[in-house]
């Protein structure tokens, strides 16, 4: 609620509650507030665009994942199309909550360590990693099972250890880097917040 006053362009966003809850697990309230401000405004993370009206950054990152799947996982792309499953609809929460509600929580903490250290390119790489690790299972699933798996089942325990998933994530970042697909192109409008006027300014 405090952030919604600080940044009225975003206002109150329910998706931010997961991020705030994570910060409050490790720091006092005021520190958590300024950590959130940094995550939203810094060039390295620029989370603001996931939550501002029309969610421009979310749209760019979802389209980028579609491009990655098209280039690197064409069999999965064809299967999703055949089953009528829209990958964008099924993976929105991955970006809105930065995987806090998309993978098992202990793994999400490991991902966040890397995300905070390295920045936003970790998110497309993790989305690709999740699909790559589970591709064989996904290729055998009908439409309803695909949606449930992407939106619900992935939150449960994975067959791989956390260390193995992180190694896969690192490999994905290297792979996408070679393909020049680590990040989507910049949007036409900035996804960073507008500068706030001093209190009382007109």
Secondary structure, DSSP 8 states (H G I E B T S, - for coil): -HHHHHTTTT---TTHHHHHHHHHHHS-HHHHHHHHHHHHHSTTT-THHHHSTT-HHHHHHHHHHHHHHHHH-HHHHHHHHHHT--HHHHHHHHHHTTTTTTS-HHHHHHHHHHHHHH-THHHHHHHHHHHHHTHHHHTT--HHHHHHHHHTGGGS--SS-HHHHHHHHHHHHHHHHHTT-SS----SS--S------TT--
